[in-house]
Every structure is written in structure tokens, then in C-alpha cells.
Amino acid sequence: MTQICSLGEGLPVPKRLKSHFTPNYNAFQPGSIIRCKLSNFMSYALTEFHFGPRMNLIIGPNGSGKSTFVCAVCIGLGGKLSNLGKESMITDGFIKDNKDEARIELELKAFENDSGLNSVIIATKLLRNRKTLWEINHRPASENDIKKLLRSFNIQLDNLCQFLPQDRVSKFADLKSEDLLKEIERSYKNGELLGQHNLIVRLQSTINQEEKTFNESREILLELKVKNDALKEKVEKHRHYLKLKKDLEKTEMIRPYVKLQDKKNEMVILKQSFDVERDTFTQFQEKVKPIEESLKSSDEALNEVNESIKDLDISNLKVSKDLKSVESRIEKLDGKTKEYLSTMKEYDSKLLRTKEEYFKLRDDFHKIEDDLKKLDLVDDNDVQEWKHRRLALKNEFLEFDDIITGIKSKANACERKLDSIKGEIILQQQRLNSKDRLNTIDYNRYRVSIQAVQALRKLKQSNPDFPYKFSEPALVTLNVKNTAIAPIVEALIPFSHLNAIVVPTKSDYNGLSRFLYDERKLMVSMRTLGEKFDVRHDQIPNETIKRLGFDGYISDFLTGPEEVIQMLCENVYLHRIPVSIKGLSASQKDTINREIEKGLGLVKYVSHDEIYTMNRSSYGRRQVTTNIKSFKLRSFIFQNGLSEEQKKIIGDKLQELNQEYATVENTVKELKRDISERQENYKDKRLEFNKYEEDVRRAGHIRREETKLKQRLQMAEERMVVKKKAIKSVKHSNSGANRQKIYEKIDCNLNEKMHLQRTDKRELLIKKMANDTSLILLKIKRIEESNKVESIKELHMSIKEEKDEKLQKLESLKASYRKAKKHYQESLERYKNKVSEYSVEDKEDMKQIIEEMAEKEILNEEGLNTRIDKIKSEMQLNNRSGGEVSLKQLEENEEKINSLDSSIPEMEQSIARHKEELGEMTKSWESELDKIVSMISSDFGDNMNQIASAGDVKLDKSDSDYSKWKLIIQVSFRDNEELSNFNGAQHSGGEKSTTTAVFLNSLQGLTNTPFRVVDEINQGMDARNERKAHELIVKKATSGHVKASQYFLITPKLLTDLYYGPSMTVHCIFAGRWCPGCEDDLPYLEMGVTAKYAG
């Protein structure tokens, strides 16, 4: 029985509802939602729902809180906000305003063996700015515990086939076919089919990898065997190289012996050189002994002369010091005399300068007085009168300017209107004369398309390198060869295709949609061309068409861009619709019907002003019925230019615009004339205002000049007083008594200066001259003695240098000999130790090489190096073939060949074993999948036949890769229209909603889902489809099928004449001004059996 419950004010509470509501737990499937209680969640302060076990219809006005239940289910069961399509939100956004926490309580039906409990209660507490808390059966739990419990019930909130909220309805249509198949598999039972599918995909990937490895290993084995043959010759050359290498090692072994012999020879040569040099040095020392004794006596005589010169220098220094002291005293006396003379001169100069300054100040004072007398002063009363008159005129001007501004504003508005009218006149004239259809079609009807084309044309002009290709709509670019065909074309092409912009590829669609949809916000239709299109595909031959009385196909009469015509053929099938311009006779129509019954593939044709559409039944005798649609033979788009009626309308519009332009133009002229007259009337007043302005300005300037002159006059008078005092002070300082004292001081200084020059300075100069004479004679003698000593020293130095050089050479030879002797002894000891380590064979080989080199007199390091270089050159010649690498490669190749010979059979066995395992797994999985898809397809097709035209669900196995298997939904919404793949981009909103609703309904009973939530899926449906889809959903959800899922259908509207089936529960949501005050009163809350509401 259907239950419809709602709240009403003043309704009495029945006695049977006063007890607590107890649901029938046996009617629910495990995991079904029995009850939902919300507190401070979104728009609800407190509410509680009790749901039915099968169909639950939740209705209410927009914004009343229907989708709040959907959010509560998702968040209460630990789902992600992305499952609701609300990724940008946080959980705090679901807490009621001015509240710090919210609570969601969901009661689910438990399994029968769950500790005897009928249900499981999951409680979720949302805390603002804090972590969410969970409870299971009133005990604290974690989010992982909640998810574990959901997995046991097979509740999948991220599966659009089970949980489809309002914000994700459109995403179902955009699901890829591969993803849709996986969603169905995941919903079936406990996701077993999806697990098997994933396992099969992984096993297939393993097989592919093994086969690749197997083939690569076989190729590698063949390559290794070919390489081995080429490596053998290189190995032989390498053996000769090894023999040379051994000879080189033996030769290197005698290097210490050769170096030892070289050291011994070096030591002997150094000993002989040392003995010769020692005898030479002894003879040299005996020869230079007398020269050293002569140098000693010359040094003593030179020292005596230097001592005498030193004594005279000291005496001269004392005389110079005394002389300098006398000269300093004379210089001080001269300075004081100059100071006295300068003081007298400064007094005279200062008095003259002060008098000149005073006279200048007096002249300035008289000049300022004259300037002050010349000023033409104005009376203050006159100035005040001028200011008062100026202010009155200024206020009058302000009022006048306001009037002028108002008139100018009106004139500007009229001029803007003139520009607008002029633009409209130009636009209408362009429409009247333009050959571009964009200017002739009805702007109001095709506004979006016109704006889109204009935007794209501007884009191409400003950016010639725009990368995306497109063709303008058929509305603008399509032409009709025969004017009689134009009304037919307009009747056949739907509005959406007529306005559609055509793009060749998906990438062009994406690029163009970003420009039109995102940037320009122009929601114009766009159509993408198919990759493979053949006009002649399924086309009846022209001979047959002509024979039946047709003039040709519609596409034969069209010209324009190939892409546009191809799009119309792909979508409207113009290339398969024949036309008879004058119309077919009754007999011709009968002939056509007979041909169609015989199998002629004609679906639609046009006869004069009628469109005939043939529909063949899919059942019984597959009878053919004909649908006839008439249309008016009048073209609004594809006519040649404008019609006479359109031209008349445009002409009338132009006449009206010209009249309006003339009227507004006259208004502008009158306003400008008014402004000019008013400004002329105020010209005299402006001259009067300017005169008062100039008088006030001049009076202010004179008053400021008077003030400045008075200040300057006062300052000049003060400075004159100061200068008079300065003159008196200078005259007092320069009196006769003061001048006599200065003259006496000058005479005293001159007498003292003459005494110092005649006595002290003269005696000191005589003494200094005597000392200088004696000093000159001694310096001459010192030069003679110095030259003698220098000559002996130079000889001695050359002897000493030669002696030091010989001694150094002797010491060097001695050190070199000792060093060579030590090195030889050390080398001999090392050689003996090294030889003791050699084997007898090595010693014999070394002896043989030494004797051979001694015989050839090359037993030295140079000869040894020559022999080694020769061996190395021969080795290099034999090593060019890469023998060592070849030997190593040969060993490695043989090892790889042995490894591959054993591993390839094992790979082959593994591939066979995995293929057998894959076949067994695929057999059971594919069988079960085929069974499910067949059941869904059957139910989906039957339901779509009732609502639309046809529908089908197919399992696409065309790809051998199991990961690329697809579940394809095909639909047809028009009679005689072929099934096409369901696509969110190509189908309208109503078609997407209808298909989604019917498909989800087909899953009822087939997938192991405890409940299914669908929110506002009926958006975009017309009333007929909505009623039919509602009836199908209700019948399926309330049927007696045991495995049918609990169904929640949320909708904002409730049509009349809807079907209400058994086991169906209707929940009416009220909120806002319809909702009574919030009360926590149990009898009041339990007014409805199926739901409790408060606030």
C-alpha cells in the first residue's frame, strides 16, 4: 500500500502513533537504510526519516532539504565529498550556521547472524574545526571500521550505478565505456566479477610480457651462435699476443740489473771528478794568501781619516746651530716690526671703509622714502565695495553655469542618441544591401549563432595563426541551387544542426569550446565530423530514385563548405532523403510503398510540401506505417537575398529612423542656440566681474608693496645707527698717543737687529769657513785611501768568488759521490732481494737476455727501452683484433647459449600453462558477464521501446585486450533513427536523463547493492517521459523480486497521474515558512509513520 505522509498545522495526533515507531526488519535486505536522524546538519536543526524497504520517493520544493538526505548518507557512511560532486567544500560547511557540531545517525539492516541484532546504527559527529567522530552501535569506532562494515554490505558510494547525487548526474553520461563495465562488475555480488576481470587483465599482461621475452630470447640465441664463429679467428691472434706479452714481462725483469750497472758507472765517474777538483782547490789557496794581508793594512789607514772627518763634522754642526739661533732672533725682530706697521695701516683702512658703508646706507634710506611717497594707495572702503560686487557676480555666474551644464547634458544625450540612430541606420542599410546572410537573417531568433560567427571572424582577423579549424554554421554558409528546395531544407534540418559550428576533430572541438564557452560565454551548438564518411553508403542508386519519380537527393541541391554538408548528412541524412519538387502522384506513392515492403531501404522522402517518414515494426509481420508532416512552402533563410516583405520592413524602419534622426538633430541645434544666446547675454557682466577682479588684485598688490617698503626703511635706519657707533670706535683706537708708542717699538727692534748682525753672526761665519777648509782636505785624502782599498777589495772579492765557486763545486762533487754510492748500495741490496724471489727458469731467461744485450753492447737503459718498444709495437699489431675482448666474449656467449638453451623451453611451458589458466578463468568470467549484460540489455531495450524509440546494451569484445572491453549503451529517440552510442556531448539533457534513469532501473535485482540513490534524475525530461520513467522505476523497485535493491528517488516536482505501486513510500519535505517551530516532543515528531520532522 502506498503511504503519503506530510505535516499540517493543528492536526490531531492519532492514538496509534503515540507509541514509538517499530519497523518491520524482516522486510529489509542487509545494508538497507531503515532510519536516518539528523541534528544541526545543513538546513535541519532536528529531523528523522523512516524509510520503506523498497521504493522511497522523496519530494519537496527546491531548497527544502531533499538533497540534504543524500549528503547525510554519503558523509554518514564515510564517503568522500567528491562522491557528492562537492570537492571544494569541507565538512564544516555541512554544520548548521551558528552551531559547533552536527550529528548524523543511520540505522542499517544487519545480517541475521550479527549477534542477534536487527540493525546496525552508525553515528557520525561533525565537529567544527576538529576531527569527525564515529560510533557503531553507540561504541566509538574509526573511519576504517566504518569502511570495513560498508564492504561487508557491498555499499559503494563511489559507484555511479549505486549512488548518483544531483551534482554527478551529468558525469554518468560522460563515463567511458570501459569504466561503465567496471562499475557494473563492481556492483555485482561482492565485486567478484571485477576482481576476476582485474586478475585476467594482469594474467594477460604477464602472458604478453612472457611471449615478448620468449621471442627476444630466441632471437638473441641465433645472434650468439652467429657471433661465435667470427670470434674464433680473433682468439688465435690473441694467443700470439699473450706470448709477446710474456717476453715483455721477462725483458722488464732485467730493468733493475741495467739500472744497477748505470748507477755503478755513475759512482765511479763522480769519484774520479772529486779527486781532481780537491787537488786544484789546494793549489789555489796558496796563491791568494799575500793579497789578503795587503787588504788588512789599507783598512787601518782609511779608518784614521774617517775619525778626523767625524770630529770636524761635529764642530760644524755646533757652529751651524748657533748661527741658526742668531738668524732666528733677527727674523723675529723683523716680524714684530711688520706687525706694528700693519696695525697702523689697518686702522686707516678700517675707518675709510666704515664711512663708505654709512654713506651708502644713508642713500638707500632716502631712496626707500621716495618710493614710499610714490605709491598710489587705495581706500579700504573702496576695496570692500569691490569685493562685495565681485562675490555677487560670482554667485550669479555659478547659477548660470548650472543652467548651461544642464542644457549641455541634454545636448550630449541627444548627440549620443544621434550616434545610436546613425549606427542603426547603417546596420539596416547593410542588411538591405549586403550579400552576407549574417546581415539578413533574424537577429532575435539567431542571436547566439550570429554573435558566435562574428566573434570567430574577429578572432581570425586578429590572430591569423589560430590553430583550430572550424566551419561556420549552415545557417550562414549553406546555399540552395533551386529556390523551391529552400523551404524543404529548412523544414528538414533541426534548429540545433542549422546553428551548429562544424569542427573536424575532437582537439578542434576542445580548443574552440574553450574560446566560445569559457571565454565568450556563447552557448552555441558544435558538431564534430566522423572519421570515416561515405555519401554513397546505404544510398539508393540515382537510377532507382529517378524511376520512382524523384528529382534527386536533398544533398544534390546544396552547395557550401564540404564539412558543413558532411555534418548535415551524418546527422540529418540529407544524402538519403529524395525529393520531388512538384510532388508525387498517388500511384507513384503506392509504388514507393510496395518497393519499401519488398525491402527498399527508404526511410524518409519529400513530396512537394509534405515529409513522409516510414516506420517498420520490430515485431510480428514487421508492418510499415507512414507518418506525414506538412510544412509551409516559404523560405526564411535560404532565399536569394531579402524578400519583398523584409525589404519593406527594413525600408519602413529606415524611414522611421531618419525621421527620428531629424527630430533629435533639430533638438540639438535648438539647445546649442539657447546656450549661445545665454552666454552672449552674460558677456557684459563677465567684463564687469573681470574689472572688479583686477581692481581688488591691484589694491592688494599696492598694500603689500607699502608694507615691504616700511619694513626696509626701518631696517636701513637701524643699520645707519650701528655704523655711526663703529666710526667713533675706530677713531678712538687710532689716536696720536697710540701711534707714538708704536714708532718707539719699531726703533728699538732695528737697533737690536744691527748688533746681532755685526758681532755674533760674523764670528760664527769665520769659524765655519775654517772648518769647511780642513774638511775638504780630509775628504780628498779619504777618497785616495778609499780608492786604494776598493781596488784591493775588488781583487779580493774576485778571488773569494772563485774560491767559493771551487769550494762549492768540490762539496757538490763530494755530496753527489756519496749519494751515488749510497744509491748504488741500496739498489744492489734491492736487486739481490728481487733476484732471490725469481724462479730458476726466470733467472736463466734473464741471463740469456743480459748476455744477448751485452754481446750487442746495448746493455743499458736506452737499449732496454728500444727492445721493449719493439715488443710493444708487435703486440699492438696483434692486439688490434680485440683478442682479449673476443676471448671474454666467446666465454660469455657460450655461457649465455647454454643458459638460453635451458630457459627457452621453460618459458614455452610457462606461457602454455598461463594461457591454459587464462582460458579457464576467462570462460567462467565471460559466461557470467554475458549473462548479466544480456539481462540488462533485454530489460533496457524493453523499457526504452516504451519511453523512446529503441535501446540496447552491448558488451564490446572486439579488442583482444581484456582491459579494453567495453559496455556500450545504444539509444534511439526518434522513429526510424538508427541506434547510436550514448554520449554526454551529443545527446540533449532530457535524453541523458531518460537514458540514465532507464539504465539504472535495469540494474535492479541484478547487482548485489543494498540500496540505490538517484537525485533529480528527471531534470530535462518532458512530462510524458518523466511519467513513463517513473512508472518503470516504481514497478521494478516494488516488484516481488527478492534481490531488488532499496531505491531512493529524489525529485523537486510531483506530476499528476503518476504511477504508485505497492511497497512504495512517499516522503514530503517541508521547510522554511511551511515548517512549524522546532519541538523535541516525541508524539509531535511521530505524526507520520514513515518520517519524523522537526525544524
PAZA-705488 format. One record per residue (C-alpha): residue in three letters; x, y, z. Coordinates in steps of 0.2 Angstrom, whole numbers, plus 5000, padded with zeros to 4 digits. Layout:
<recs>
ALAXYZ...
</recs>
This chain:
<recs>
MET500050005000THR500650174996GLN500950295010ILE501050485008CYS501450575023SER501650765027LEU501450895041GLY500051005044GLU499651135057GLY498351095070LEU498250905065PRO497750795080VAL498950655084PRO498150485082LYS498250375097ARG499050235087LEU500550345083LYS500950395101SER502050245104HIS503750235096PHE503850185078THR504550005076PRO504949955058ASN504749785050TYR506549725050ASN506249565040ALA505649675025PHE507349755023GLN508849675014PRO510549685024GLY511349855022SER509749945018ILE509450115027ILE508050095039ARG508150265048CYS509050425046LYS509150565060LEU510050725058SER510450865071ASN511151035066PHE511550965049MET511451095034SER509751175035TYR509051055048ALA509051085066LEU508250915070THR507450785058GLU507150605057PHE506650495042HIS505950315042PHE506150235026GLY505250095017PRO506149935012ARG505949954993MET505450114984ASN505650284993LEU505050444984ILE505750604992ILE504950764985GLY504950944990PRO505151124984ASN506951174978GLY507951224993SER506851125006GLY508251005010LYS507950854999SER509750834994THR510250855012PHE509750675014VAL510950625000CYS512350725008ALA511950645025VAL512050465018CYS513750505009ILE514550585024GLY513750475037LEU514450325029GLY516250395027GLY516150445009LYS517250575001LEU516550744996SER517050714978ASN515650574978LEU514450714980GLY515250824967LYS515750954981GLU517650934981SER517951114985MET516951105002ILE517551055019THR516450955032ASP516251125042GLY515151185028PHE513851055032ILE513651105050LYS512151225053ASP512551405055ASN513051465072LYS513251285078ASP514851205083GLU514351025079ALA513150915069ARG512650735071ILE512150605058GLU511350445063LEU511050305051GLU510150135055LEU510649995043LYS509849825042ALA511149695049PHE511549525044GLU510549385053ASN512049315062ASP512649485069SER512449445087GLY510549435086LEU510449625082ASN509149685069SER510149835064VAL511749925065ILE511750105070ILE513150215063ALA513350385071THR514450525064LYS514850685074LEU515450835064LEU516450955075ARG516951125068ASN518751145065ARG519050975073LYS519150795068THR517550695064LEU517050565077TRP516250395073GLU515150275083ILE514550095078ASN513050035089HIS513450185102ARG515350125103PRO516750235097ALA517450175080SER518750235067GLU518350285049ASN519250125044ASP517950025054ILE516550115045LYS517350075028LYS517549885033LEU515749875038LEU515249955021ARG516249825012SER515349685020PHE513749765014ASN514449794997ILE514049984999GLN514950084985LEU514750264987ASP515950304973ASN515050194961LEU513850304950CYS512750144947GLN512350144965PHE512550324972LEU512050464959PRO511950634968GLN511250784959ASP512950864956ARG513550704947VAL512150654936SER512950734921LYS514550634925PHE513650464922ALA513350514904ASP515250554902LEU515850384909LYS517050294897SER516350134891GLU517750044900ASP517450124916LEU515550084915LEU515949904913LYS517049904928GLU515649994938ILE514449854934GLU515649724938ARG516049804955SER514149814959TYR513849634955LYS513849524971ASN515349574981GLY516349644967GLU516949464962LEU516749494943LEU517849654944GLY519149554954GLN519149414941HIS519249554927ASN520749634935LEU521649464938ILE521349414920VAL522049584914ARG523549554925LEU523749374919GLN523649434901SER524949564903THR526049434911ILE525749324896ASN526149464884GLN527749504893GLU528249324893GLU527949304875LYS528949464871THR530349394882PHE530249224874ASN530349294856GLU531849414861SER532749264869ARG532649154853GLU533249304843ILE534749334855LEU535149144854LEU535349144835GLU536349304836LEU537549224849LYS537849074838VAL538249184823LYS539449284833ASN540449134840ASP541049084823ALA541849264820LEU542649264837LYS543749104834GLU545049194822LYS545249334834VAL545649214848GLU547049144839LYS547849314836HIS547649344854ARG548749194859HIS550149264849TYR549949424858LEU550049334875LYS551749264870LEU552349434866LYS551649494882LYS552649364892ASP554349414883LEU553949594888GLU553749544906LYS555449454905THR556349594897GLU555549714910MET556349604924ILE558149644919ARG557749834921PRO558449834939TYR560049754933VAL560349884920LYS559950024931LEU561149954944GLN562549954931ASP562150134926LYS562250184945LYS563950094947ASN564650184932GLU564050354938MET564850324955VAL566550284948ILE566450444937LEU565950554952LYS567450484962GLN568750524949SER568050704947PHE568050734966ASP569950694967VAL570450804953GLU569450954960ARG570150934978ASP571950954971THR571551104961PHE570751194976THR572351164987GLN573451254974PHE572351404973GLN572351434992GLU574251454992LYS574251584978VAL573051714985LYS573751725003PRO574851885001ILE573451984994GLU572351965009GLU573752035021SER573952195010LEU572052225012LYS572152225031SER573452375032SER572452485019ASP570952475030GLU571852545046ALA572452705037LEU570652735030ASN569952725047GLU571152865054VAL570552985040ASN568752945044GLU568952985063SER569653165059ILE568253205047LYS566953145060ASP567753275073LEU567653415060ASP565853375056ILE565353385075SER566253555076ASN565253625061LEU563653555067LYS563853665083VAL564353815073SER562853795062LYS561653785077ASP562253945084LEU562154035068LYS560353975065SER559954035083VAL560554215079GLU559654215062SER558054165071ARG558154315083ILE558454435069GLU556954355059LYS555854385075LEU556354565076ASP555854595058GLY554154515061LYS553754625075THR554254775065LYS553054725051GLU551654695063TYR551754875070LEU551754945053SER550254835048THR549254895063MET549455075059LYS548955045041GLU547454935046TYR546755075057ASP546755195042SER545955075030LYS544555025043LEU544055205046LEU543855245027ARG542855085024THR541655115038LYS541255295032GLU540955225015GLU539655095021TYR538755235032PHE538555345016LYS537855205006LEU536655165019ARG536055345020ASP535755355001ASP534755185002PHE533655265016HIS533255415006LYS532855314991ILE531655205001GLU530755365007ASP530555424989ASP529755254984LEU528555254998LYS527955434994LYS527655374975LEU526455234980ASP524655264974LEU523655204990VAL521855144988ASP520555175001ASP519955025011ASN518155065010ASP518355064991VAL519154894991GLN517754815002GLU516454884990TRP517354804975LYS517554634984HIS515654634988ARG515154664970ARG516354534964LEU515654404976ALA513854444970LEU514354424952LYS515254264955ASN513754184963GLU512654244949PHE513954154937LEU513853994947GLU511953984944PHE512154024926ASP513453884924ASP512253764932ILE510953814919ILE512253794905THR512853624911GLY511053564911ILE510753614894LYS512453544888SER512053374896LYS510353374887ALA511353414871ASN512653274874ALA511253144877CYS510453194861GLU512053184851ARG512353014859LYS510652964853LEU511053034836ASP512652914835SER511552774840ILE510252804827LYS511552834814GLY512352664818GLU510652584817ILE510352664800ILE512052604794LEU511652424800GLN509952424792GLN510752494776GLN512052354777ARG510652224779LEU509752294764ASN511252304753SER512352164760LYS512551994752ASP513151914768ARG511751814775LEU512451854793ASN511652034790THR510051974783ILE509451834795ASP508351874810TYR509551934824ASN508251904838ARG508051724833TYR509851684829ARG510751804841VAL511951674849SER512451604832ILE512751774824GLN513751834839ALA514751674839VAL515151694820GLN515651874822ALA516751834837LEU517651694827ARG517851814812LYS518651944823LEU519751814831LYS520451754813GLN520751934809SER521751974824ASN522551804825PRO522851734808ASP523851584816PHE522351524826PRO522751334827TYR521051264827LYS519951234812PHE518151264810SER516751304798GLU515351424800PRO513551364803ALA512451304789LEU511351454793VAL512751564786THR513751464773LEU512451344765ASN511651384748VAL510251304739LYS510351284720ASN508451284717THR507451414727ALA506051284728ILE507151174738ALA507451314751PRO505851284762ILE506151094761VAL507951114768GLU507351224782ALA505951104787LEU507150954787ILE508651024796PRO508351044815PHE508751214823SER510251144833HIS511151074817LEU510651234807ASN511551344820ALA513051214824ILE514851264821VAL515751124812VAL517451064818PRO518450914810THR519250844826LYS519050824845SER520550934848ASP519751074837TYR518151054847ASN519151074864GLY520051224858LEU518551314851SER517451274866ARG518751354877PHE518551514867LEU516651514864TYR516051434880ASP517351484893GLU517951654887ARG516551724877LYS515151634886LEU514251594869MET513251434871VAL513251394853SER513051214846MET514551124839ARG514650964829THR516250854826LEU516450764810GLY516550574809GLU518250504804LYS517550394790PHE516050454780ASP515550394763VAL514050484755ARG513650334744HIS513550214760ASP511750144761GLN511150264747ILE509950204735PRO510550224717ASN510150384707GLU509350274693THR508050204706ILE507650374713LYS507350444696ARG506250294691LEU505250324707GLY504850504702PHE506050604712ASP507150744706GLY508650694717TYR509350684735ILE509250844745SER511150844746ASP511150864727PHE510451034728LEU511651104741THR513251204739GLY514451264753PRO515851204763GLU516151014761GLU516251004780VAL514551084783ILE513750974770GLN514550814778MET513950864795LEU512150884789CYS512250714780GLU512950624795ASN511650694807VAL510150734796TYR510450604782LEU510150734768HIS511050624756ARG509750484759ILE508250594758PRO507550604740VAL506450754735SER505050784722ILE504850974720LYS503250964711GLY502550824721LEU502250634718SER500650564712ALA499550444722SER500150294710GLN501950344712LYS501750344731ASP500950174730THR502450114720ILE503650184733ASN502650094747ARG502749924738GLU504649944735ILE504849984754GLU503849824758LYS504949724747GLY506549794756LEU506949964748GLY507950054761LEU507050214760VAL506650294777LYS506150474773TYR505650574757VAL504950744752SER503450764740HIS503150954737ASP502651024754GLU502550854764ILE503850754773TYR503550564773THR504350454787MET504250264786ASN504250164802ARG504449974802SER503849874817SER505149764826TYR503849634829GLY502649514820ARG502549544802ARG503549704803GLN502249804795VAL502749984788THR501750134794THR501950314786ASN502050474796ILE501650634785LYS502150804791SER501650964781PHE502651124780LYS502451294773LEU503251324756ARG504051484762SER505951514765PHE506551624779ILE508451584777PHE509051514761GLN508051634749ASN509151734737GLY509351894747LEU507951984756SER506151954752GLU505052104747GLU504152094764GLN505852104773LYS506452244762LYS504852344766ILE505052314784ILE506852374783GLY506352524772ASP504952574785LYS506252554799LEU507452674789GLN506152804786GLU505652804804LEU507552814810ASN507852954798GLN506353054804GLU506953024822TYR508653074817ALA508053244810THR506953274826VAL508453244838GLU509653344827ASN508453494827THR508353474846VAL510253484847LYS510353644836GLU509053724847LEU509953684863LYS511553744856ARG510753904850ASP510053934868ILE511753914876SER512554034864GLU511154164867ARG511354144886GLN513254164885GLU513054324874ASN511854404887TYR513154374901LYS514654444892ASP514454624899LYS514354554917ARG515854454914LEU516854614909GLU516154704925PHE516754554935ASN518454554927LYS518654744931TYR518254714950GLU519454564950GLU520854674943ASP520454824955VAL520554714970ARG522054624964ARG522954794961ALA522454864978GLY523154714987HIS524754724977ILE524954914982ARG524554875001ARG525854735001GLU527154844992GLU526854985006THR527154855020LYS528854795012LEU529554975010LYS529155025028GLN530054865034ARG531554905023LEU531555095029GLN531655035047MET533054915044ALA534055045035GLU533855175049GLU534455045062ARG535954995052MET536455185050VAL536455195069VAL537655045070LYS538855115058LYS538955285067LYS539555195083ALA540855095073ILE541655255066LYS541855335083SER542655175089VAL543955165075LYS544355355078HIS544755325096SER545855175093ASN546955275080SER547355425091GLY549155525091ALA549755445108ASN549555265102ARG550455305085GLN552055375095LYS552155215106ILE552155105090TYR553555215082GLU554655195098LYS554455005097ILE555054995079ASP556655095083CYS557154985097ASN556954825086LEU558054895072ASN559554935084GLU559454765092LYS559554685074MET561054785069HIS562054725084LEU561754545081GLN562254555063ARG563954645067THR564554535081ASP563854365084LYS563454315066ARG565154375059GLU566154275072LEU565154115068LEU565354135049ILE567354145051LYS567453995062LYS566353895050MET567453945034ALA569053875043ASN568153705047ASP567553685030THR569353715023SER570053575034LEU568553465030ILE568853475011LEU570753425013LEU570253275024LYS568953215012ILE570153224997LYS571353115007ARG569952995011ILE569552974993GLU571352924989GLU571352795003SER569652734998ASN570152704980LYS571652604986VAL570552494997GLU569252474984SER570552414971ILE571252284984LYS569452234989GLU568852204971LEU570352094968HIS570052004984MET568151984980SER568551904963ILE569751794972LYS568551754985GLU567151714972GLU568251604963LYS568751514979ASP566951494985GLU566451434967LYS567851304968LEU567451254986GLN565551234981LYS566051134966LEU567151024977GLU565751004990SER564450964977LEU565550834969LYS565850754986ALA563950754990SER563550684973TYR564850544975ARG564250504992LYS562450504986ALA562850394971LYS563750274982LYS562350264994HIS561050234980TYR562150104972GLN562250014988GLU560350024991SER560049974973LEU561249824975GLU560349764990ARG558649784982TYR559249694967LYS559949544977ASN558249534986LYS557249544970VAL558349414961SER558149294976GLU556249294973TYR556449244954SER556249064949VAL557748964941GLU556848974924ASP556649164926LYS558549184931GLU559049084916ASP557949184904MET558649344912LYS560449284910GLN560149244892ILE559349424888ILE560849504898GLU562149414888GLU561249444872MET561149634875ALA562949634882GLU563549554866LYS562649684856GLU563449824868ILE561649884872LEU561649834890ASN561050004896GLU559350084899GLU559250154882GLY559549994874LEU558249914886ASN556950034881THR557250014862ARG557049824865ILE555449854875ASP554749974862LYS555049844848ILE554049714858LYS552649834862SER552449884843GLU552249704838MET551049674852GLN549949824847LEU549849754829ASN549249584836ASN548049674848ARG547049774835SER545849624833GLY545249644851GLY545849464855GLU545649484874VAL543949554872SER543549424859LEU544149284871LYS543049364885GLN541549374873LEU541749194867GLU541749134885GLU540249244889ASN539249194873GLU539549014877GLU538849034894LYS537349134888ILE537049004874ASN536948864887SER535848974898LEU534649014884ASP534548834878SER533948784896SER532748934899ILE531848944882PRO530948784884GLU530448834902MET529748994895GLU528748904882GLN528048794896SER527648944907ILE526749034893ALA525748874888ARG525248854907HIS524749034909LYS523749034893GLU522848874899GLU522548964916LEU521849124907GLY520649014896GLU519948934911MET519749104921THR519049194905LYS517749054902SER516849074918TRP517049264920GLU516549294902SER515049174903GLU514449264919LEU514749434912ASP513749394896LYS512349334906ILE512249494916VAL512449604901SER511149504892MET509849534906ILE510249714907SER510149734888SER508449644887ASP507749754901PHE508449914895GLY507849884877ASP506149844883ASN506050004893MET506750114880ASN505550054867GLN504150114879ILE504950284883ALA505950324867SER506150234851ALA507450094855GLY508950054866ASP510249914868VAL511649874879LYS513149784871LEU514749704878ASP516149754866LYS517349614864SER518149674848ASP519849714857SER520949554862ASP521549664876TYR520349624891SER520749794899LYS519949874884TRP518249784884LYS516849904885LEU515049914890ILE514150014876ILE512450094878GLN511550124862VAL509950234861SER508750304848PHE507550444852ARG506750454835ASP505750334824ASN506750254810GLU508350334818GLU509750204819LEU510450164836SER511950274841ASN513150264856PHE512550354871ASN513650514873GLY513550654885ALA514250784872GLN513050734858HIS511350704867SER510250834875GLY509950854894GLY508250764893GLU508950624883LYS510450594895SER509250594910THR508050474902THR509450354897THR510250364914ALA508650334923VAL508150184912PHE509950104913LEU510050114932ASN508250044933SER508849894923LEU510149854936GLN508849824949GLY508949644955LEU510549604945THR511849694956ASN512149654974THR511849834980PRO510849854997PHE510250024991ARG510250144976VAL510150334977VAL509650444962ASP509450634965GLU508450734952ILE508750624938ASN507150684929GLN507950864926GLY507650904907MET506350764904ASP504750814896ALA503150764906ARG502750604896ASN504550534898GLU504550584916ARG502950484919LYS503450334909ALA505250334918HIS504450354935GLU503250204931LEU504650094926ILE505750134941VAL504250114953LYS503649944946LYS505449874946ALA505849934964THR504149874971SER504149714962GLY504249544971HIS506049514966VAL506949464982LYS508649544977ALA507949714972SER508849854980GLN508149984991TYR507850134980PHE507850324984LEU507250434971ILE507350624975THR506350754964PRO505850934967LYS504150914957LEU502750794958LEU501750774942THR499950724941ASP499450554935LEU501050464941TYR501050284945TYR501150224963GLY501550044966PRO501449934981SER502849944994MET503150124989THR503450265002VAL503250444998HIS504150575009CYS503650755008ILE504950885013PHE504351045021ALA505551185026GLY505651375029ARG503951465032TRP502951305030CYS503851215044PRO503151235062GLY504351285076CYS505651155082GLU505051045096ASP505850895104ASP504250815108LEU504050635103PRO502150625099TYR502350785088LEU503850715080GLU503050545076MET501550625067GLY502050525051VAL502350335050THR503750355038ALA504550505043LYS504850625058TYR505250805056ALA505650955067GLY506451115062
</recs>
